[in-house]
Amino acid sequence: MSKRPRVHGKPAAKRRKSAAHSLPRARRGGASRGSASEREPAPEGRKKQTAPPLSANLRIIAIPLADEIKPGDSLAEKVLQSLRQHKLAFKSGDILVVKHKIVSKSEDRIVDLATIKPSAHSIAWARKYKLNARVIELALRQSRAIIRRKNGVLITETRHGFICANSGVDVSNVDGGRHAVLLPADPDRSSRKLHRQLKKLTALAIPVLITDTFGRPWREGLVDFCIGIAGMKALRDDRGRPDPHGYTLHASLEAIADELACAAALVCGKLNRTPACIIRGFHYVPARGRTRDLLRPATNDLFR
């Protein structure tokens, strides 16, 4: 009879069996037990980190509002009313995303443009580029710095620290151009207020993101950014975690609040009366949250 082939002194079948038993078992939500990436020493001064849970099945659920939001309206009650009408309800783990405009309207951040007296400089700039001089004047008043002014585009830094066009002053979806809507005075505070109200009414700690639409350097088109946050971290810090090949990440600081804002914009539009939505299935880290974490300091800004 022929003998079994031997590999390094062991029968091949036994060799295969022992190799299979030496494979690490998979663990839920992280790297495999005993893998090379787990055995790698953590960077100095930073604890070894496991991979965050995978958000494999995300849902974005539109919350249409039939009525116009007026100063003094409770956004929490308006949102819950809409959910009931559409036979929906919040679930544990949901995130609420709302467009800033309904927040600003509820907080009476509305300006009658007829009350704005533009300066001679604003009038000349507006006349040159066929713009509304009152809107330009209001944008300048709402800014703390002018970043760029060219070809009719005014890029400012708002009092909050946001870099955007016209200080976020907007005349769309108001009343046809007679009034303008400003950004919330303190979007984080507005988010915390809505977060508290929802918790009182639903007994659920629902994180809240307030968003606005900004342009981007070097890219055409607009995307939504997070300008107010409550109930979750704005960033996910993957620095110090190993990638699937065992390389330790050094610069992976992910702006998940902005990514969620962009995802929400796919259903929250200016033309369909859907200024809010639920994001379901995303694994976030509960925290007080603050938008300041998303703002790059001027000292680290290579393009300002």
VENFENHU-V708301 format. One record per pair of residues at least 12 apart in sequence whose C-alpha atoms are under 6 Angstrom apart, sorted by the first residue. I is the first residue (numbers start at 1). J is the second residue. D is the distance in whole Angstrom. If there is no record, write none. Layout:
i->(I I)
j->(J J)
d->(D D)
//
This chain:
i->(29 30 30 37 37 49 55 55 57 58 58 59 59 60 60 61 61 62 63 63 63 64 64 70 70 71 71 71 71 72 73 76 94 94 95 95 95 95 96 96 96 97 97 97 97 97 98 98 98 99 99 99 100 100 100 104 109 109 110 110 111 111 112 113 113 116 118 118 122 129 139 139 139 143 143 143 143 144 144 144 145 154 164 169 169 187 188 188 191 191 191 191 192 195 207 207 207 208 208 209 209 210 210 210 211 211 211 212 212 224 224 225 225 226 226 226 228 229 229 230 230 231 231 231 231 232 232 232 232 232 233 233 233 234 235 235 235 236 236 237 238 239 239)
j->(53 50 51 242 246 241 282 283 281 280 281 279 280 278 279 277 278 277 274 276 277 273 274 105 106 105 106 107 108 106 106 198 279 280 206 207 278 279 208 277 278 208 209 210 276 277 210 275 276 210 211 275 210 211 212 184 181 182 180 181 179 180 179 178 179 134 134 137 137 152 166 167 169 157 158 159 167 157 158 159 157 166 214 181 182 228 228 229 208 228 229 230 230 208 230 231 232 229 230 228 229 226 227 228 225 226 227 224 225 261 262 258 261 257 258 261 291 289 290 288 289 286 287 288 289 285 286 287 288 289 285 287 289 257 254 255 256 253 254 253 252 251 252)
d->(5 6 5 6 5 5 5 6 6 6 5 6 5 6 5 5 5 4 6 5 5 6 4 6 5 6 4 6 5 5 5 6 6 5 6 5 6 5 5 6 5 6 5 6 6 5 5 6 4 6 5 5 6 5 6 5 6 5 6 5 5 5 5 6 5 6 5 5 6 5 5 5 6 6 4 6 6 6 6 5 5 6 6 6 5 4 4 5 6 6 5 5 5 6 6 4 6 6 5 6 5 6 6 5 5 4 5 5 6 5 5 5 6 6 5 6 6 6 6 6 5 6 5 5 6 5 4 4 6 5 6 5 5 5 6 5 6 6 5 5 5 6 5)
//
